[in-house]
Amino acid sequence: MIETLQQTMLDAIETELKKQVGRLAQARTQDFHEMLTYHMGWSGEGAGSQAAGKRVRPLLLLLSVASFGDKSDDIEKKIINWLHAVPASASVELIHNFSLVHDDIQDNSELRRGRKTAWVKWGAPMAINVGDALFVIANQSVLDLQTHYPHEMVVRAAEILGECCLQLTQGQFLDMSYEERADLTIQDYWPMVGGKTSALLAACTQIGALLGYAQNSQMEDFRLFGHHLGLAFQVQDDILGIWGDEALTGKSAASDLVEGKNSLPILFGLEKNQEFAKRWKRGSVQQTEVMEIASLLEKEGARAYAERISEDETKLALGHLERAQPRGEAAEALLGLANMLLKRKQ
Amino acid sequence: MIETLQQTMLDAIETELKKQVGRLAQARTQDFHEMLTYHMGWSGEGAGSQAAGKRVRPLLLLLSVASFGDKSDDIEKKIINWLHAVPASASVELIHNFSLVHDDIQDNSELRRGRKTAWVKWGAPMAINVGDALFVIANQSVLDLQTHYPHEMVVRAAEILGECCLQLTQGQFLDMSYEERADLTIQDYWPMVGGKTSALLAACTQIGALLGYAQNSQMEDFRLFGHHLGLAFQVQDDILGIWGDEALTGKSAASDLVEGKNSLPILFGLEKNQEFAKRWKRGSVQQTEVMEIASLLEKEGARAYAERISEDETKLALGHLERAQPRGEAAEALLGLANMLLKRKQ
């Protein structure tokens, strides 16, 4: 039953995304349209669900809406409730993808979900424009809420997205400006991941509650649920980026140690200023040293620290979710999605 | 009197722009904020009104609003009428500047209004993010209309901006895709400049009419006024880009012939397929050949053709403006602004 609701939502999300991106499917801009459909995972070499990604953000938004749904067993009512919010779910996924396209240019990343990135295929100038178009369409999508919601709520949803996008650019700025700095501490970590990861997840759950006609206090709890979920997820990702099987063996994911990423365990190690910090400041890490340095960092307490933080943030997230009293199968699915994101067993 | 109204508006625009961009003036993102204030012409080397540009678009929007103002001589009423629309005027100027920052990266332009461009100063990755932030703040600004307008009108204004921005990205796509093509004709010109230049001017005048509580037919006339004004302006600019004093002498503006720009006179020459077209296809033009090739293009009729088109578009623009019956000093100022843009004597 939960599976079915999620799948129904995922289908609706994909249909809406294709419709929204279809705004560019005009006579003279077919090739432009194809650049967007390629990035979204629908066309070109390697197209398919693997290339599209998991659509976690729109799903989080729709499940949030549905968790404020009618208590009755009237399936149709429940579906209508979240169906009306589908344009907002497309909007958050498009914002996510706009930021990925620009990120890939900024980070010089050649691969995304196993496929060539947009700038590798069409050059940076075209890819900048592809990202811009995804962002424009994201802004247009959220306005389509007006079909089923009062204009005041449409403006409120657009405001939440605007604030979230501003935080995205601030997180991106911090991330880039950290590259030249050798004096970072853990205090520098939170505003960066707050912008880069948490802001959009918080917008998803907050807008979900808004569009589910939740009360203000529930909206705030949902915002904080998304915020802490984002932080817990990012820290979890940071742990896997150093001690995950793939990072250690270098088989498919590059280690954060090799990439020199300013992740939480690394900033912890720098702040400790012991053996790891000395090695880190000597210059870039080779794949052959990864096991040894990861082990050094673990001995200095970075892994335990990050795991505790991830656990704390998870508890905060789930606490806020519980307090808002989400209902029915959507609430169960929401918990399932959070656990999936955090790679926890339920 | 007209001067005073325009100057009052320009002051209000600048104050609002600084307030909106000030969203980034937070503890950790001061340097980021400065990148935006530099581009806007307020800070850094060469700051000042020359660096800021003429703010034509926001002025066009506010004059449009004011031209639907009260007929009475109550100055205060008139001012209040356009003052309420100031957040929308900031929005169009920010959209313009977002597109300039990304354009400069895409075109590899090192100078903008006589100063180093953002990517030259901070690198392309940072500059992409500067453009993104300007666009985010543009989206936030328009929502601030809700202080004085019903939410339905706010959503409508945001919709008009969304459609306009989509056209901007389409025009930008066409412009970039034309670089590799040798088979362009005049037919390829209009959708490009329609997106790159006209769409935003049309949005300014249309939103101005909307926020002036104009009737639907007046709104449509104002949209078409901006649209044709944009086309006339672009063609005029194309003419000056080849036969203007600066283009011919190379003193401060590079000739469109040297830059290989797909401007209207050049596409006319290519379509003619005579001597100019032969020379054009042989490879890039040097500054020393500019006089000769400009003269060749003029002999083949390109200049007369472009001047006729510019004149036609001007007539269309002014016809639509007249039909909407704008009123008072704002209407006069609007006509003055149009003539200034088209470098015509009144």
Interface residues (C-beta under 8 A of the other chain):
Chain A: R23 L24 Q26 R28 T29 D31 F32 H102 I105 Q106 D107 A124 P125 M126 I128 N129 G131 D132 A133 F135 V136 I137 N139 Q140 L143 Q146 P150 H151 E152 V154 V155 A158 E159 G162 E163 C165 L166 L168 T169 Q170 Q172 F173 L174 M176 S177 P191
Chain B: R23 L24 Q26 R28 T29 D31 F32 H102 I105 Q106 D107 A124 P125 M126 I128 N129 G131 D132 A133 F135 V136 I137 N139 Q140 L143 Q146 P150 H151 E152 V154 V155 A158 E159 G162 E163 C165 L166 L168 T169 Q170 Q172 F173 L174 M176 S177 P191
